[in-house]
């Protein structure tokens, strides 16, 4: 049976050919990040004809540079924004219990009670964690999915975070939030689910001359251009939204993370959560991640000027993260311990003066003079809600013949309720494969035609050869960077990238 969710070079070419010059569709979505793919899924699942275009690759921009957290909104509750806090908790619950339980799991967050932490700060964190429990209950997320917060003793704290400073350690406060196995994998899952519902997902296709009823599309691989008529054009290009609608004013904020071998933190099983000295309700997190890594983040800095394709961390941000985490560690970490780094730009709505850390994370929908609907701001956790909001607006303003929103209960590809034409369960599947693909993991191996499909792509990297093949045959990867930087995260460490680049090119050559 044909997998209608599969994205690959052949489907891309067929979709472009079928679209043709002068074609008319219900919705064109510009931008292949989490917001754009969420919009494509929402619209397609309502029965609308949808084309999504992305100049680069799925999750090329901010959507791959997050902390991989699905926040429950606790920070926003602390600042009095009850609405966004409650929505965040609801959306987190939807992901963890219905739409993507294979991609979002409970992450323990450990706040060590060290002598440097005042009684007032301890009380504030305890109150915040209790409020987080209340948000979880209000959202209807069971404690079996997200355990209740509690205090633990010093011995248990050291078990969870082995390098935590032990001198004066008076136990720790432990709470739970949602953690993505990978934000880019969430984007790919949403895009493939949209494709399963008929959306045309076209990467390496640039949009220009967009109006409320038309857009010019240019194939970045061939240079061929075509014009498409649309009943609604939606701009979801994140920090690049102003390139589509020049009237949009954003205030990008840079968030930087450092990448470590997990051994540098003693192979922790909880995210070490350290209050930033002198700040209220802001923390630095050292989070255990896939591929035996720990990500340390994050910063919140103004990033004025031209928008780069790939933002770079600054030396000051690296120093800030190291200095902050070292306040809670027994052995100080230095620049030589950092094996990789990344930075992303938040597409914040420009509200004027003040620190970017204090700028609202609310999203906004604006309409240009020529009718393009743009969704700006917002946060990854609320991508589904944002998509529902803007599609509702498009349906109402353009009088589209659409059904109601279905995405609250629509499982993504790989969720237990949506295994995508499962083909059996090969024995001894690698746990890391199951963590990345969920119920679809058996298919990755079963559909492989390569030699040694279950062999690792390189020593010490728990990605198998079948995953590289699946990236090209089912997940729309067209280049080695697509495979190494977005379908997997091998590329974050330059030595790892060098060790597998030839393997990635081997599978790309097989698809040409």
Secondary structure as the mmCIF struct_conf table of DSSP 4:
data_model
#
loop_
_struct_conf.conf_type_id
_struct_conf.id
_struct_conf.beg_label_comp_id
_struct_conf.beg_label_asym_id
_struct_conf.beg_label_seq_id
_struct_conf.end_label_comp_id
_struct_conf.end_label_asym_id
_struct_conf.end_label_seq_id
TURN_TY1_P TURN_TY1_P1 UNK A 4 UNK A 5
STRN STRN1 UNK A 7 UNK A 7
HELX_RH_AL_P HELX_RH_AL_P1 UNK A 9 UNK A 19
TURN_TY1_P TURN_TY1_P2 UNK A 21 UNK A 22
STRN STRN2 UNK A 23 UNK A 30
BEND BEND1 UNK A 33 UNK A 33
HELX_RH_AL_P HELX_RH_AL_P2 UNK A 34 UNK A 45
TURN_TY1_P TURN_TY1_P3 UNK A 46 UNK A 47
STRN STRN3 UNK A 50 UNK A 54
BEND BEND2 UNK A 55 UNK A 56
TURN_TY1_P TURN_TY1_P4 UNK A 58 UNK A 59
BEND BEND3 UNK A 61 UNK A 61
HELX_RH_3T_P HELX_RH_3T_P1 UNK A 62 UNK A 64
BEND BEND4 UNK A 65 UNK A 66
BEND BEND5 UNK A 68 UNK A 68
STRN STRN4 UNK A 69 UNK A 70
BEND BEND6 UNK A 73 UNK A 73
HELX_RH_AL_P HELX_RH_AL_P3 UNK A 74 UNK A 78
TURN_TY1_P TURN_TY1_P5 UNK A 79 UNK A 80
HELX_RH_AL_P HELX_RH_AL_P4 UNK A 82 UNK A 94
HELX_RH_PI_P HELX_RH_PI_P1 UNK A 95 UNK A 99
TURN_TY1_P TURN_TY1_P6 UNK A 101 UNK A 103
STRN STRN5 UNK A 104 UNK A 112
TURN_TY1_P TURN_TY1_P7 UNK A 115 UNK A 116
BEND BEND7 UNK A 117 UNK A 117
HELX_RH_AL_P HELX_RH_AL_P5 UNK A 119 UNK A 139
TURN_TY1_P TURN_TY1_P8 UNK A 140 UNK A 140
TURN_TY1_P TURN_TY1_P9 UNK A 143 UNK A 145
BEND BEND8 UNK A 146 UNK A 146
HELX_LH_PP_P HELX_LH_PP_P1 UNK A 147 UNK A 149
STRN STRN6 UNK A 150 UNK A 152
HELX_RH_AL_P HELX_RH_AL_P6 UNK A 154 UNK A 160
BEND BEND9 UNK A 161 UNK A 161
TURN_TY1_P TURN_TY1_P10 UNK A 162 UNK A 163
STRN STRN7 UNK A 164 UNK A 164
TURN_TY1_P TURN_TY1_P11 UNK A 167 UNK A 168
STRN STRN8 UNK A 172 UNK A 180
BEND BEND10 UNK A 181 UNK A 181
HELX_RH_AL_P HELX_RH_AL_P7 UNK A 183 UNK A 196
TURN_TY1_P TURN_TY1_P12 UNK A 197 UNK A 198
STRN STRN9 UNK A 200 UNK A 203
BEND BEND11 UNK A 204 UNK A 204
STRN STRN10 UNK A 205 UNK A 208
BEND BEND12 UNK A 209 UNK A 209
BEND BEND13 UNK A 212 UNK A 213
STRN STRN11 UNK A 214 UNK A 219
TURN_TY1_P TURN_TY1_P13 UNK A 220 UNK A 222
STRN STRN12 UNK A 225 UNK A 235
HELX_RH_3T_P HELX_RH_3T_P2 UNK A 238 UNK A 240
HELX_RH_AL_P HELX_RH_AL_P8 UNK A 241 UNK A 244
TURN_TY1_P TURN_TY1_P14 UNK A 246 UNK A 247
STRN STRN13 UNK A 250 UNK A 261
HELX_RH_3T_P HELX_RH_3T_P3 UNK A 262 UNK A 265
TURN_TY1_P TURN_TY1_P15 UNK A 266 UNK A 266
BEND BEND14 UNK A 267 UNK A 267
BEND BEND15 UNK A 269 UNK A 270
STRN STRN14 UNK A 271 UNK A 275
HELX_LH_PP_P HELX_LH_PP_P2 UNK A 276 UNK A 276
TURN_TY1_P TURN_TY1_P16 UNK A 277 UNK A 278
BEND BEND16 UNK A 280 UNK A 281
STRN STRN15 UNK A 283 UNK A 289
HELX_RH_3T_P HELX_RH_3T_P4 UNK A 290 UNK A 292
STRN STRN16 UNK A 293 UNK A 297
STRN STRN17 UNK A 301 UNK A 302
BEND BEND17 UNK A 305 UNK A 306
BEND BEND18 UNK A 309 UNK A 310
HELX_RH_AL_P HELX_RH_AL_P9 UNK A 315 UNK A 326
TURN_TY1_P TURN_TY1_P17 UNK A 327 UNK A 328
STRN STRN18 UNK A 329 UNK A 329
BEND BEND19 UNK A 330 UNK A 331
HELX_RH_3T_P HELX_RH_3T_P5 UNK A 335 UNK A 337
STRN STRN19 UNK A 340 UNK A 349
BEND BEND20 UNK A 352 UNK A 354
HELX_RH_3T_P HELX_RH_3T_P6 UNK A 356 UNK A 358
BEND BEND21 UNK A 359 UNK A 359
STRN STRN20 UNK A 363 UNK A 367
TURN_TY1_P TURN_TY1_P18 UNK A 369 UNK A 370
STRN STRN21 UNK A 373 UNK A 377
HELX_RH_3T_P HELX_RH_3T_P7 UNK A 380 UNK A 382
HELX_RH_AL_P HELX_RH_AL_P10 UNK A 383 UNK A 398
TURN_TY1_P TURN_TY1_P19 UNK A 399 UNK A 399
HELX_RH_3T_P HELX_RH_3T_P8 UNK A 407 UNK A 409
HELX_LH_PP_P HELX_LH_PP_P3 UNK A 411 UNK A 412
TURN_TY1_P TURN_TY1_P20 UNK A 413 UNK A 414
BEND BEND22 UNK A 415 UNK A 415
TURN_TY1_P TURN_TY1_P21 UNK A 416 UNK A 417
BEND BEND23 UNK A 420 UNK A 421
TURN_TY1_P TURN_TY1_P22 UNK A 427 UNK A 428
HELX_RH_AL_P HELX_RH_AL_P11 UNK A 431 UNK A 437
HELX_RH_3T_P HELX_RH_3T_P9 UNK A 438 UNK A 440
HELX_RH_AL_P HELX_RH_AL_P12 UNK A 441 UNK A 446
TURN_TY1_P TURN_TY1_P23 UNK A 447 UNK A 447
BEND BEND24 UNK A 450 UNK A 450
TURN_TY1_P TURN_TY1_P24 UNK A 451 UNK A 454
BEND BEND25 UNK A 455 UNK A 455
STRN STRN22 UNK A 456 UNK A 458
TURN_TY1_P TURN_TY1_P25 UNK A 459 UNK A 460
STRN STRN23 UNK A 461 UNK A 464
HELX_RH_AL_P HELX_RH_AL_P13 UNK A 465 UNK A 473
TURN_TY1_P TURN_TY1_P26 UNK A 474 UNK A 474
STRN STRN24 UNK A 475 UNK A 475
BEND BEND26 UNK A 479 UNK A 479
HELX_RH_AL_P HELX_RH_AL_P14 UNK A 480 UNK A 481
HELX_RH_PI_P HELX_RH_PI_P2 UNK A 482 UNK A 487
BEND BEND27 UNK A 488 UNK A 489
HELX_RH_3T_P HELX_RH_3T_P10 UNK A 490 UNK A 492
BEND BEND28 UNK A 493 UNK A 493
HELX_RH_AL_P HELX_RH_AL_P15 UNK A 494 UNK A 511
#
